[in-house]
Amino acid sequence: MYAKNAWKKYSGEKLQELMNFNEGYKHFITGMALGSDMICAEIILELKKKHSNIELECAIPCTNQTEKWFGESLKRYQKNMQRKKVRSF
């Protein structure tokens, strides 16, 4: 758990740097896969609380992506999909 939290903190700092670089990145895309995709989506959604001008696009690769997911993984996915701004397939 410590490694995941440390990675999430580091990634959040790097994404913040990208937003501040030059004119700043404001549009982020994730495939919402388990692991780093999901963590980055959660970081962007947290940053969005402070920076309302950023967007998260969820580029879902297929309509049945979560078909074999269960428990906490599926709950996280559903929660994040409800919070996001843009959705595409």
N, CA, C and O atoms as a GROMACS GRO file, in nm:
protein
  356
    1MET      N    1   0.082  -0.119   0.000
    1MET     CA    2   0.000   0.000   0.000
    1MET      C    3   0.086   0.125   0.000
    1MET      O    4   0.051   0.225  -0.064
    2TYR      N    5   0.199   0.121   0.071
    2TYR     CA    6   0.287   0.238   0.076
    2TYR      C    7   0.338   0.274  -0.064
    2TYR      O    8   0.340   0.391  -0.101
    3ALA      N    9   0.379   0.173  -0.141
    3ALA     CA   10   0.432   0.198  -0.275
    3ALA      C   11   0.326   0.262  -0.363
    3ALA      O   12   0.356   0.354  -0.439
    4LYS      N   13   0.202   0.214  -0.353
    4LYS     CA   14   0.093   0.271  -0.433
    4LYS      C   15   0.070   0.417  -0.395
    4LYS      O   16   0.056   0.501  -0.484
    5ASN      N   17   0.068   0.449  -0.268
    5ASN     CA   18   0.047   0.586  -0.224
    5ASN      C   19   0.162   0.676  -0.265
    5ASN      O   20   0.141   0.790  -0.305
    6ALA      N   21   0.286   0.624  -0.256
    6ALA     CA   22   0.403   0.702  -0.296
    6ALA      C   23   0.398   0.729  -0.447
    6ALA      O   24   0.427   0.840  -0.491
    7TRP      N   25   0.361   0.627  -0.525
    7TRP     CA   26   0.351   0.643  -0.670
    7TRP      C   27   0.242   0.743  -0.704
    7TRP      O   28   0.260   0.826  -0.794
    8LYS      N   29   0.130   0.736  -0.634
    8LYS     CA   30   0.019   0.827  -0.660
    8LYS      C   31   0.060   0.972  -0.629
    8LYS      O   32   0.026   1.064  -0.703
    9LYS      N   33   0.133   0.992  -0.520
    9LYS     CA   34   0.180   1.126  -0.483
    9LYS      C   35   0.277   1.178  -0.588
    9LYS      O   36   0.264   1.292  -0.633
   10TYR      N   37   0.373   1.096  -0.629
   10TYR     CA   38   0.471   1.134  -0.730
   10TYR      C   39   0.401   1.167  -0.862
   10TYR      O   40   0.431   1.268  -0.925
   11SER      N   41   0.308   1.083  -0.904
   11SER     CA   42   0.236   1.105  -1.029
   11SER      C   43   0.155   1.233  -1.024
   11SER      O   44   0.149   1.307  -1.122
   12GLY      N   45   0.093   1.259  -0.912
   12GLY     CA   46   0.016   1.382  -0.896
   12GLY      C   47   0.104   1.505  -0.910
   12GLY      O   48   0.063   1.604  -0.971
   13GLU      N   49   0.223   1.499  -0.854
   13GLU     CA   50   0.317   1.610  -0.867
   13GLU      C   51   0.359   1.630  -1.012
   13GLU      O   52   0.369   1.743  -1.059
   14LYS      N   53   0.383   1.521  -1.083
   14LYS     CA   54   0.424   1.530  -1.224
   14LYS      C   55   0.310   1.583  -1.311
   14LYS      O   56   0.333   1.663  -1.401
   15LEU      N   57   0.187   1.539  -1.284
   15LEU     CA   58   0.073   1.590  -1.361
   15LEU      C   59   0.053   1.739  -1.333
   15LEU      O   60   0.019   1.815  -1.424
   16GLN      N   61   0.074   1.779  -1.210
   16GLN     CA   62   0.065   1.922  -1.175
   16GLN      C   63   0.170   2.002  -1.254
   16GLN      O   64   0.141   2.111  -1.303
   17GLU      N   65   0.291   1.947  -1.267
   17GLU     CA   66   0.396   2.013  -1.345
   17GLU      C   67   0.354   2.027  -1.491
   17GLU      O   68   0.376   2.131  -1.553
   18LEU      N   69   0.292   1.923  -1.548
   18LEU     CA   70   0.246   1.929  -1.686
   18LEU      C   71   0.142   2.040  -1.704
   18LEU      O   72   0.141   2.109  -1.806
   19MET      N   73   0.056   2.057  -1.606
   19MET     CA   74  -0.046   2.161  -1.614
   19MET      C   75   0.017   2.299  -1.611
   19MET      O   76  -0.035   2.392  -1.672
   20ASN      N   77   0.128   2.315  -1.541
   20ASN     CA   78   0.193   2.444  -1.526
   20ASN      C   79   0.297   2.471  -1.635
   20ASN      O   80   0.343   2.584  -1.648
   21PHE      N   81   0.333   2.370  -1.713
   21PHE     CA   82   0.436   2.383  -1.816
   21PHE      C   83   0.386   2.471  -1.930
   21PHE      O   84   0.279   2.447  -1.986
   22ASN      N   85   0.465   2.572  -1.964
   22ASN     CA   86   0.434   2.661  -2.075
   22ASN      C   87   0.291   2.711  -2.064
   22ASN      O   88   0.259   2.782  -1.968
   23GLU      N   89   0.205   2.677  -2.157
   23GLU     CA   90   0.065   2.719  -2.150
   23GLU      C   91  -0.017   2.623  -2.066
   23GLU      O   92  -0.130   2.654  -2.029
   24GLY      N   93   0.038   2.510  -2.038
   24GLY     CA   94  -0.030   2.414  -1.952
   24GLY      C   95  -0.119   2.316  -2.026
   24GLY      O   96  -0.191   2.353  -2.119
   25TYR      N   97  -0.112   2.193  -1.984
   25TYR     CA   98  -0.202   2.090  -2.037
   25TYR      C   99  -0.331   2.095  -1.958
   25TYR      O  100  -0.330   2.107  -1.836
   26LYS      N  101  -0.442   2.086  -2.028
   26LYS     CA  102  -0.572   2.094  -1.962
   26LYS      C  103  -0.663   1.977  -1.996
   26LYS      O  104  -0.768   1.959  -1.934
   27HIS      N  105  -0.623   1.897  -2.092
   27HIS     CA  106  -0.705   1.784  -2.137
   27HIS      C  107  -0.624   1.656  -2.120
   27HIS      O  108  -0.518   1.640  -2.181
   28PHE      N  109  -0.674   1.565  -2.039
   28PHE     CA  110  -0.605   1.440  -2.010
   28PHE      C  111  -0.692   1.323  -2.054
   28PHE      O  112  -0.814   1.327  -2.039
   29ILE      N  113  -0.629   1.220  -2.107
   29ILE     CA  114  -0.701   1.103  -2.159
   29ILE      C  115  -0.651   0.978  -2.088
   29ILE      O  116  -0.531   0.959  -2.071
   30THR      N  117  -0.744   0.892  -2.048
   30THR     CA  118  -0.710   0.764  -1.987
   30THR      C  119  -0.802   0.656  -2.043
   30THR      O  120  -0.917   0.682  -2.080
   31GLY      N  121  -0.751   0.534  -2.047
   31GLY     CA  122  -0.831   0.420  -2.092
   31GLY      C  123  -0.909   0.355  -1.979
   31GLY      O  124  -0.986   0.262  -2.002
   32MET      N  125  -0.888   0.404  -1.855
   32MET     CA  126  -0.959   0.356  -1.736
   32MET      C  127  -0.933   0.209  -1.704
   32MET      O  128  -1.016   0.143  -1.642
   33ALA      N  129  -0.818   0.158  -1.747
   33ALA     CA  130  -0.780   0.021  -1.710
   33ALA      C  131  -0.740   0.019  -1.563
   33ALA      O  132  -0.710   0.123  -1.504
   34LEU      N  133  -0.742  -0.100  -1.504
   34LEU     CA  134  -0.699  -0.113  -1.366
   34LEU      C  135  -0.550  -0.080  -1.356
   34LEU      O  136  -0.474  -0.110  -1.449
   35GLY      N  137  -0.510  -0.021  -1.248
   35GLY     CA  138  -0.369   0.012  -1.228
   35GLY      C  139  -0.343   0.160  -1.251
   35GLY      O  140  -0.416   0.246  -1.201
   36SER      N  141  -0.239   0.190  -1.329
   36SER     CA  142  -0.198   0.329  -1.344
   36SER      C  143  -0.302   0.415  -1.414
   36SER      O  144  -0.314   0.534  -1.382
   37ASP      N  145  -0.377   0.360  -1.509
   37ASP     CA  146  -0.484   0.438  -1.574
   37ASP      C  147  -0.584   0.489  -1.470
   37ASP      O  148  -0.620   0.607  -1.470
   38MET      N  149  -0.627   0.401  -1.384
   38MET     CA  150  -0.727   0.436  -1.282
   38MET      C  151  -0.670   0.537  -1.182
   38MET      O  152  -0.737   0.632  -1.143
   39ILE      N  153  -0.545   0.514  -1.141
   39ILE     CA  154  -0.482   0.605  -1.045
   39ILE      C  155  -0.467   0.744  -1.106
   39ILE      O  156  -0.496   0.844  -1.040
   40CYS      N  157  -0.422   0.751  -1.231
   40CYS     CA  158  -0.409   0.882  -1.296
   40CYS      C  159  -0.544   0.951  -1.311
   40CYS      O  160  -0.552   1.073  -1.295
   41ALA      N  161  -0.648   0.876  -1.342
   41ALA     CA  162  -0.781   0.935  -1.350
   41ALA      C  163  -0.821   0.995  -1.216
   41ALA      O  164  -0.876   1.106  -1.210
   42GLU      N  165  -0.795   0.924  -1.108
   42GLU     CA  166  -0.829   0.974  -0.975
   42GLU      C  167  -0.748   1.099  -0.940
   42GLU      O  168  -0.799   1.190  -0.875
   43ILE      N  169  -0.622   1.103  -0.982
   43ILE     CA  170  -0.540   1.221  -0.958
   43ILE      C  171  -0.597   1.341  -1.033
   43ILE      O  172  -0.610   1.449  -0.976
   44ILE      N  173  -0.630   1.321  -1.160
   44ILE     CA  174  -0.687   1.431  -1.240
   44ILE      C  175  -0.818   1.479  -1.179
   44ILE      O  176  -0.842   1.599  -1.173
   45LEU      N  177  -0.903   1.387  -1.134
   45LEU     CA  178  -1.030   1.426  -1.074
   45LEU      C  179  -1.008   1.505  -0.946
   45LEU      O  180  -1.084   1.597  -0.916
   46GLU      N  181  -0.905   1.471  -0.869
   46GLU     CA  182  -0.872   1.549  -0.749
   46GLU      C  183  -0.820   1.687  -0.788
   46GLU      O  184  -0.859   1.787  -0.727
   47LEU      N  185  -0.732   1.694  -0.888
   47LEU     CA  186  -0.679   1.822  -0.933
   47LEU      C  187  -0.790   1.912  -0.989
   47LEU      O  188  -0.784   2.034  -0.979
   48LYS      N  189  -0.892   1.849  -1.046
   48LYS     CA  190  -1.004   1.924  -1.103
   48LYS      C  191  -1.079   2.004  -0.996
   48LYS      O  192  -1.142   2.105  -1.027
   49LYS      N  193  -1.072   1.960  -0.872
   49LYS     CA  194  -1.136   2.033  -0.763
   49LYS      C  195  -1.073   2.171  -0.746
   49LYS      O  196  -1.141   2.266  -0.708
   50LYS      N  197  -0.943   2.181  -0.773
   50LYS     CA  198  -0.871   2.308  -0.761
   50LYS      C  199  -0.863   2.383  -0.894
   50LYS      O  200  -0.854   2.506  -0.896
   51HIS      N  201  -0.866   2.308  -1.004
   51HIS     CA  202  -0.849   2.365  -1.138
   51HIS      C  203  -0.968   2.322  -1.224
   51HIS      O  204  -0.961   2.220  -1.292
   52SER      N  205  -1.074   2.397  -1.221
   52SER     CA  206  -1.197   2.357  -1.290
   52SER      C  207  -1.182   2.355  -1.442
   52SER      O  208  -1.268   2.301  -1.512
   53ASN      N  209  -1.075   2.413  -1.494
   53ASN     CA  210  -1.058   2.419  -1.639
   53ASN      C  211  -0.996   2.293  -1.699
   53ASN      O  212  -0.984   2.284  -1.822
   54ILE      N  213  -0.957   2.196  -1.619
   54ILE     CA  214  -0.901   2.073  -1.676
   54ILE      C  215  -1.012   1.972  -1.702
   54ILE      O  216  -1.116   1.972  -1.635
   55GLU      N  217  -0.988   1.886  -1.800
   55GLU     CA  218  -1.085   1.785  -1.839
   55GLU      C  219  -1.022   1.647  -1.836
   55GLU      O  220  -0.902   1.631  -1.862
   56LEU      N  221  -1.102   1.550  -1.804
   56LEU     CA  222  -1.060   1.410  -1.811
   56LEU      C  223  -1.146   1.341  -1.916
   56LEU      O  224  -1.268   1.337  -1.906
   57GLU      N  225  -1.081   1.287  -2.017
   57GLU     CA  226  -1.150   1.209  -2.119
   57GLU      C  227  -1.123   1.063  -2.093
   57GLU      O  228  -1.008   1.021  -2.080
   58CYS      N  229  -1.228   0.985  -2.084
   58CYS     CA  230  -1.216   0.841  -2.061
   58CYS      C  231  -1.234   0.771  -2.195
   58CYS      O  232  -1.347   0.756  -2.243
   59ALA      N  233  -1.125   0.729  -2.254
   59ALA     CA  234  -1.128   0.662  -2.384
   59ALA      C  235  -1.142   0.512  -2.361
   59ALA      O  236  -1.044   0.437  -2.365
   60ILE      N  237  -1.264   0.471  -2.338
   60ILE     CA  238  -1.294   0.331  -2.305
   60ILE      C  239  -1.274   0.246  -2.430
   60ILE      O  240  -1.336   0.273  -2.533
   61PRO      N  241  -1.188   0.143  -2.424
   61PRO     CA  242  -1.156   0.066  -2.544
   61PRO      C  243  -1.268  -0.024  -2.596
   61PRO      O  244  -1.270  -0.059  -2.714
   62CYS      N  245  -1.360  -0.062  -2.508
   62CYS     CA  246  -1.471  -0.148  -2.551
   62CYS      C  247  -1.585  -0.136  -2.449
   62CYS      O  248  -1.563  -0.102  -2.333
   63THR      N  249  -1.705  -0.164  -2.493
   63THR     CA  250  -1.822  -0.146  -2.407
   63THR      C  251  -1.827  -0.247  -2.292
   63THR      O  252  -1.895  -0.223  -2.192
   64ASN      N  253  -1.758  -0.358  -2.305
   64ASN     CA  254  -1.760  -0.460  -2.199
   64ASN      C  255  -1.630  -0.464  -2.119
   64ASN      O  256  -1.592  -0.568  -2.067
   65GLN      N  257  -1.561  -0.351  -2.110
   65GLN     CA  258  -1.431  -0.345  -2.042
   65GLN      C  259  -1.437  -0.401  -1.899
   65GLN      O  260  -1.344  -0.470  -1.856
   66THR      N  261  -1.543  -0.374  -1.827
   66THR     CA  262  -1.552  -0.413  -1.686
   66THR      C  263  -1.626  -0.545  -1.664
   66THR      O  264  -1.658  -0.581  -1.551
   67GLU      N  265  -1.652  -0.616  -1.771
   67GLU     CA  266  -1.733  -0.738  -1.763
   67GLU      C  267  -1.682  -0.839  -1.660
   67GLU      O  268  -1.762  -0.904  -1.593
   68LYS      N  269  -1.552  -0.852  -1.645
   68LYS     CA  270  -1.497  -0.950  -1.552
   68LYS      C  271  -1.443  -0.886  -1.424
   68LYS      O  272  -1.376  -0.952  -1.345
   69TRP      N  273  -1.470  -0.759  -1.405
   69TRP     CA  274  -1.428  -0.690  -1.284
   69TRP      C  275  -1.530  -0.713  -1.174
   69TRP      O  276  -1.647  -0.737  -1.202
   70PHE      N  277  -1.487  -0.704  -1.050
   70PHE     CA  278  -1.579  -0.721  -0.938
   70PHE      C  279  -1.526  -0.646  -0.817
   70PHE      O  280  -1.412  -0.597  -0.817
   71GLY      N  281  -1.608  -0.636  -0.716
   71GLY     CA  282  -1.568  -0.578  -0.587
   71GLY      C  283  -1.521  -0.435  -0.596
   71GLY      O  284  -1.582  -0.352  -0.665
   72GLU      N  285  -1.413  -0.407  -0.525
   72GLU     CA  286  -1.361  -0.271  -0.512
   72GLU      C  287  -1.319  -0.212  -0.647
   72GLU      O  288  -1.336  -0.092  -0.670
   73SER      N  289  -1.265  -0.293  -0.735
   73SER     CA  290  -1.222  -0.243  -0.867
   73SER      C  291  -1.339  -0.188  -0.946
   73SER      O  292  -1.330  -0.080  -1.005
   74LEU      N  293  -1.448  -0.261  -0.948
   74LEU     CA  294  -1.566  -0.216  -1.020
   74LEU      C  295  -1.627  -0.092  -0.956
   74LEU      O  296  -1.672  -0.002  -1.027
   75LYS      N  297  -1.629  -0.086  -0.824
   75LYS     CA  298  -1.681   0.032  -0.754
   75LYS      C  299  -1.599   0.156  -0.785
   75LYS      O  300  -1.655   0.263  -0.809
   76ARG      N  301  -1.465   0.143  -0.785
   76ARG     CA  302  -1.378   0.256  -0.818
   76ARG      C  303  -1.404   0.305  -0.959
   76ARG      O  304  -1.415   0.425  -0.982
   77TYR      N  305  -1.416   0.213  -1.053
   77TYR     CA  306  -1.442   0.248  -1.192
   77TYR      C  307  -1.573   0.326  -1.204
   77TYR      O  308  -1.577   0.432  -1.266
   78GLN      N  309  -1.679   0.272  -1.145
   78GLN     CA  310  -1.810   0.337  -1.153
   78GLN      C  311  -1.809   0.476  -1.090
   78GLN      O  312  -1.866   0.570  -1.144
   79LYS      N  313  -1.743   0.487  -0.975
   79LYS     CA  314  -1.734   0.616  -0.907
   79LYS      C  315  -1.659   0.718  -0.994
   79LYS      O  316  -1.703   0.832  -1.008
   80ASN      N  317  -1.548   0.677  -1.051
   80ASN     CA  318  -1.470   0.768  -1.135
   80ASN      C  319  -1.544   0.806  -1.263
   80ASN      O  320  -1.536   0.920  -1.307
   81MET      N  321  -1.616   0.712  -1.321
   81MET     CA  322  -1.692   0.742  -1.443
   81MET      C  323  -1.804   0.842  -1.414
   81MET      O  324  -1.839   0.921  -1.502
   82GLN      N  325  -1.859   0.840  -1.296
   82GLN     CA  326  -1.963   0.936  -1.259
   82GLN      C  327  -1.905   1.076  -1.241
   82GLN      O  328  -1.974   1.175  -1.263
   83ARG      N  329  -1.778   1.085  -1.202
   83ARG     CA  330  -1.714   1.213  -1.172
   83ARG      C  331  -1.648   1.277  -1.294
   83ARG      O  332  -1.621   1.397  -1.291
   84LYS      N  333  -1.623   1.204  -1.398
   84LYS     CA  334  -1.547   1.256  -1.511
   84LYS      C  335  -1.628   1.355  -1.594
   84LYS      O  336  -1.748   1.372  -1.573
   85LYS      N  337  -1.560   1.421  -1.688
   85LYS     CA  338  -1.620   1.524  -1.772
   85LYS      C  339  -1.661   1.473  -1.908
   85LYS      O  340  -1.771   1.502  -1.954
   86VAL      N  341  -1.576   1.396  -1.974
   86VAL     CA  342  -1.599   1.353  -2.111
   86VAL      C  343  -1.584   1.201  -2.120
   86VAL      O  344  -1.504   1.142  -2.047
   87ARG      N  345  -1.660   1.140  -2.207
   87ARG     CA  346  -1.651   0.994  -2.224
   87ARG      C  347  -1.649   0.962  -2.374
   87ARG      O  348  -1.725   1.021  -2.451
   88SER      N  349  -1.565   0.872  -2.413
   88SER     CA  350  -1.562   0.831  -2.552
   88SER      C  351  -1.530   0.683  -2.561
   88SER      O  352  -1.478   0.623  -2.467
   89PHE      N  353  -1.562   0.626  -2.676
   89PHE     CA  354  -1.534   0.483  -2.700
   89PHE      C  355  -1.440   0.469  -2.817
   89PHE      O  356  -1.404   0.357  -2.854
   0.00000   0.00000   0.00000
